[in-house]
């Protein structure tokens, strides 16, 4: 090998310094990479911890909101049950002291209980379970009617205020159908549809007032049913239409519906007229009005609304 190609001591020293610098740079890059990895891990762990805490806070808030809704709904149920009990007890006392006739007392209970129950619906929360909690009210009344009607317990005052002839077994027919309609209207329609409140209005206000007016002013009987009068049927139609429209307006005012007033009035009038015609038919002597009238209103209401 020529002497000029042999490495000199200066070249060797330069190469060693280059190798040292290269190693230092490699170590520096390695340290930077390790620091970046460590930082990313710590940052990711911090983000994960923060996200977990956030989810826990959201879950805690949701649980507290659900508890408050349940407390609100069951509080309203308690108030409604207590109010209904006192309301019926009041009519019982009026009947006992002969302030009201038994038939008039029964019809007043019939006319007022359903609409008052319906007026309580906006007091319940927006929870999806609120309708089922509210339905405990008519369910409890159904259980009480079954107990009294089957003779498991006696209460002459309640029986007189809710039956035609003071027979406890009558509670298993009309009154039981009545609370069944309350239950169905609550669970199936609730505040989502006006169909339930129309059915309650024509059953309570319409059919209730028909008997009162018909007994007092019903001299002119219908040509196809001597047990029904023009006065009673007219009163049912007018009162059923008015109460239905007033109920829908009440819920519309509270923001549950956005319906055109004239269009709604036309539909409600047609449903009330149909329910009045069904109530006037001779078949209601074998099929209870509390069953036929609201069923007609529900079927037509489901089509028109």
VOLOTI-592639 format. One line per 5 residues: number of its first residue (from 1); for each residue x, y, z of C-alpha. Coordinates in steps of 0.02 Angstrom, whole numbers. Example, Ala and Ser with C-alpha at 12.3 -4.5 7.8 and 13.67 -1.06 7.14 Angstrom:
1	615/-225/390 ~ 684/-53/357
***
This chain:
1	0/0/0 ~ 69/173/-41 ~ 116/280/104 ~ -8/415/51 ~ -154/295/79
6	-109/248/256 ~ -210/339/390 ~ -114/468/485 ~ -133/505/670 ~ -231/665/628
11	-353/567/523 ~ -378/439/660 ~ -411/576/786 ~ -537/660/670 ~ -627/496/643
16	-637/462/829 ~ -709/637/861 ~ -839/609/723 ~ -887/444/799 ~ -904/525/971
21	-1013/665/901 ~ -1118/538/807 ~ -1143/435/964 ~ -1191/589/1063 ~ -1318/636/931
26	-1388/460/930 ~ -1405/464/1119 ~ -1487/636/1110 ~ -1613/575/981 ~ -1646/421/1084
31	-1676/526/1240 ~ -1792/641/1143 ~ -1889/493/1076 ~ -1904/417/1249 ~ -1960/583/1321
36	-2091/602/1185 ~ -2157/428/1216 ~ -2162/459/1402 ~ -2249/626/1378 ~ -2379/550/1263
41	-2413/412/1387 ~ -2433/534/1531 ~ -2538/653/1427 ~ -2648/510/1368 ~ -2665/447/1546
46	-2715/622/1601 ~ -2842/636/1462 ~ -2912/465/1506 ~ -2927/513/1689 ~ -3011/678/1644
51	-3131/591/1524 ~ -3175/461/1657 ~ -3210/597/1784 ~ -3319/687/1658 ~ -3418/530/1622
56	-3441/500/1807 ~ -3504/677/1832 ~ -3629/655/1689 ~ -3688/488/1759 ~ -3705/564/1932
61	-3807/709/1864 ~ -3918/590/1765 ~ -3948/484/1919 ~ -3992/636/2024 ~ -4110/698/1888
66	-4195/528/1879 ~ -4216/524/2068 ~ -4292/698/2067 ~ -4412/648/1928 ~ -4467/493/2024
71	-4492/597/2181 ~ -4594/724/2083 ~ -4703/592/1999 ~ -4738/491/2155 ~ -4772/653/2250
76	-4903/701/2121 ~ -4977/525/2129 ~ -4994/540/2317 ~ -5078/709/2302 ~ -5198/647/2167
81	-5246/490/2266 ~ -5276/593/2422 ~ -5376/721/2324 ~ -5482/588/2238 ~ -5517/503/2404
86	-5572/665/2486 ~ -5675/712/2332 ~ -5773/548/2334 ~ -5789/555/2524 ~ -5867/726/2505
91	-6002/659/2389 ~ -6024/512/2507 ~ -6062/631/2650 ~ -6181/733/2543 ~ -6273/573/2497
96	-6275/510/2676 ~ -6354/671/2741 ~ -6477/675/2594 ~ -6407/837/2526 ~ -6388/756/2355
101	-6492/621/2276 ~ -6398/458/2253 ~ -6414/463/2063 ~ -6360/645/2053 ~ -6212/611/2167
106	-6158/464/2060 ~ -6168/568/1901 ~ -6072/712/1978 ~ -5934/592/2028 ~ -5940/522/1852
111	-5927/694/1773 ~ -5791/769/1881 ~ -5668/632/1929 ~ -5599/599/1754 ~ -5570/781/1702
116	-5490/822/1870 ~ -5373/674/1849 ~ -5331/731/1672 ~ -5291/907/1735 ~ -5153/832/1843
121	-5056/761/1696 ~ -4949/918/1666 ~ -4889/908/1846 ~ -4791/749/1808 ~ -4612/753/1747
126	-4551/728/1569 ~ -4482/556/1613 ~ -4533/412/1500 ~ -4595/321/1655 ~ -4710/462/1712
131	-4862/394/1618 ~ -4845/226/1703 ~ -4824/305/1873 ~ -4979/412/1841 ~ -5077/257/1789
136	-5058/192/1966 ~ -5201/308/2015 ~ -5337/224/1908 ~ -5255/56/1942 ~ -5276/82/2129
141	-5457/133/2102 ~ -5486/-24/1998 ~ -5418/-131/2139 ~ -5533/-44/2263 ~ -5684/-71/2150
146	-5641/-254/2133 ~ -5627/-272/2322 ~ -5794/-186/2352 ~ -5882/-268/2205 ~ -5827/-442/2253
151	-5884/-414/2431 ~ -5712/-428/2508 ~ -5746/-267/2599 ~ -5902/-161/2628 ~ -5923/27/2613
156	-6104/76/2591 ~ -6066/260/2564 ~ -5949/229/2419 ~ -6064/99/2344 ~ -6214/219/2350
161	-6116/361/2271 ~ -6054/254/2126 ~ -6198/134/2090 ~ -6376/153/2025 ~ -6466/40/2148
166	-6342/27/2291 ~ -6287/-146/2235 ~ -6100/-175/2259 ~ -6093/-288/2108 ~ -6132/-138/1997
171	-5956/-75/2033 ~ -5890/-217/1926 ~ -5975/-145/1771 ~ -5990/41/1734 ~ -5872/108/1869
176	-5741/-24/1830 ~ -5753/16/1643 ~ -5734/199/1690 ~ -5568/177/1779 ~ -5511/58/1641
181	-5534/200/1516 ~ -5435/314/1630 ~ -5296/185/1634 ~ -5294/158/1445 ~ -5299/345/1408
186	-5151/372/1524 ~ -5041/230/1465 ~ -5082/229/1279 ~ -5108/414/1240 ~ -5045/516/1388
191	-4991/693/1341 ~ -4926/637/1172 ~ -5097/633/1088 ~ -5263/722/1118 ~ -5358/560/1084
196	-5356/505/1266 ~ -5423/669/1332 ~ -5560/673/1199 ~ -5615/499/1252 ~ -5618/552/1435
201	-5712/712/1394 ~ -5854/631/1297 ~ -5866/491/1425 ~ -5863/601/1580 ~ -5935/768/1530
206	-6041/714/1382 ~ -6117/552/1442 ~ -6130/617/1620 ~ -6230/773/1578 ~ -6342/676/1457
211	-6421/578/1600 ~ -6447/731/1710 ~ -6526/838/1573 ~ -6621/692/1500 ~ -6705/650/1664
216	-6760/829/1694 ~ -6802/892/1520 ~ -6811/735/1416 ~ -6996/730/1373 ~ -6965/710/1187
221	-6892/539/1157 ~ -6787/483/1010 ~ -6888/390/877 ~ -6771/240/879 ~ -6742/230/1067
226	-6877/275/1193 ~ -6750/271/1336 ~ -6654/418/1262 ~ -6713/596/1235 ~ -6672/738/1118
231	-6626/848/1266 ~ -6505/722/1340 ~ -6420/683/1174 ~ -6405/868/1130 ~ -6329/904/1301
236	-6206/762/1278 ~ -6152/824/1108 ~ -6130/1005/1164 ~ -6045/967/1329 ~ -5934/830/1255
241	-5876/946/1116 ~ -5846/1092/1234 ~ -5751/992/1364 ~ -5645/904/1231 ~ -5596/1068/1148
246	-5564/1151/1317 ~ -5450/1008/1369 ~ -5351/1015/1208 ~ -5336/1205/1223 ~ -5272/1184/1402
251	-5134/1065/1347 ~ -5096/1171/1193 ~ -5076/1324/1303 ~ -4952/1228/1410 ~ -4850/1184/1255
256	-4893/1001/1232 ~ -4979/1024/1063 ~ -4974/1143/916 ~ -5144/1119/833 ~ -5247/1232/722
261	-5399/1287/826 ~ -5531/1280/689 ~ -5469/1115/618 ~ -5461/1041/793 ~ -5637/1101/833
266	-5704/1021/673 ~ -5624/854/714 ~ -5679/859/895 ~ -5858/902/842 ~ -5864/753/725
271	-5797/634/859 ~ -5920/700/989 ~ -6065/683/866 ~ -6017/502/828 ~ -6002/461/1013
276	-6173/540/1044 ~ -6252/435/908 ~ -6176/277/980 ~ -6237/322/1155 ~ -6413/347/1089
281	-6425/175/1008 ~ -6529/39/1092 ~ -6374/-72/1105 ~ -6312/29/1254 ~ -6442/-59/1362
286	-6335/-216/1349 ~ -6166/-133/1318 ~ -6117/-3/1449 ~ -6099/178/1395 ~ -5932/187/1487
291	-5870/56/1365 ~ -5951/106/1199 ~ -5932/296/1206 ~ -5745/307/1243 ~ -5707/162/1125
296	-5792/257/983 ~ -5696/415/1027 ~ -5530/323/1034 ~ -5555/237/867 ~ -5606/395/775
301	-5478/501/866 ~ -5338/383/816 ~ -5389/408/635 ~ -5414/597/640 ~ -5266/645/751
***
